[in-house]
Amino acid sequence: MGYLIEGKWTDEDPPETGQGGQFQRIASSFRGRITRDGSSGFPAEAGRYHLYVGYHCPWAHRTILYRALKGLEDAISISYCLPAFRENGWTYEQRPDYPDCTADQINGFHYLWEAYARSDPGYTGKVTIPVLWDKQTSKIVNNESSEIIRMLNSEFVGVAGNDLDFYPEPLRAEIDQWNELIYPNINNGAYRCGFARSQEAYEEAWDGLFGALDRIEATLAGRRYLTGDTPTEADWRLFPTLVRFDVAYFTLFKCNRQQLRDFPNLWNYTLDLHSTPKVAGTVKPRLYVQNYYSLERVNRWGVIPKGTPVNFDQPHDRARFG
């Protein structure tokens, strides 16, 4: 899979497997913050920041969603990498066979690791998307998706195209509780299933994943979204995993108790979120297939399935909740 060692790319896999065979994700390294008043050194300004993302990645998908939902398309530029993980990692290149992907129009980086090496020439660690880049200092501000979406949500007042708040004060405790369930068991839980290197580690992750999905399925029987009548950060953090479930996690990552479409409430909830204005344009199932099946650690021969067996452009039944 590859990572950087003292600013130099290596094709070796990063050390993310525990002694018990469990997948242990390496924490993000760049944790700067954009603030409304600029007290952090990174003021919220239109045109100053750039996102390096890929449509295929669920963590990057969070930031793509927020950029669209908050109306920040004109304020924050963006580059989309190719879906397959290549010899030098995430690659920015304009190719006719990937019309949704782009070259890097800001710095001309061909590989994402170049952004990491420019920000910290001695950097050792994973090279991940999303990356929030500061054009003024030519450095990475942040590469932790959960923190980036909070900044896009709250710090760009007067810059964003709307004042939607997906982390409202009265609901923050409940949103945080959902996030604490969803991240380890569902968002990362699918990866803990797919990248497990022991039967015990896999089954523990599998049990946690479907236990959490069952809990959400039951909750959604009585309310439209996780915290009530309107979607919040908890819903948008869950959504990227759900739209990838049937095309990748159910099959390739062995999350195979049942498909998402076999959960009546979760399936219709996903269709409901997908129908939100601007959201459908962020969802690219074919790129999910191309990305996940290119991962040699779970698909040795790299054979890509021809089909993309999902359709989110369907009616849903969630309007019954108002």
Summary of the structure (lengths in Angstrom):
residues: 322
radius of gyration: 19.1
end to end distance: 45.8
largest distance: 55.4
contacts: 1018
relative contact order: 0.14
helix: 38%
strand: 12%
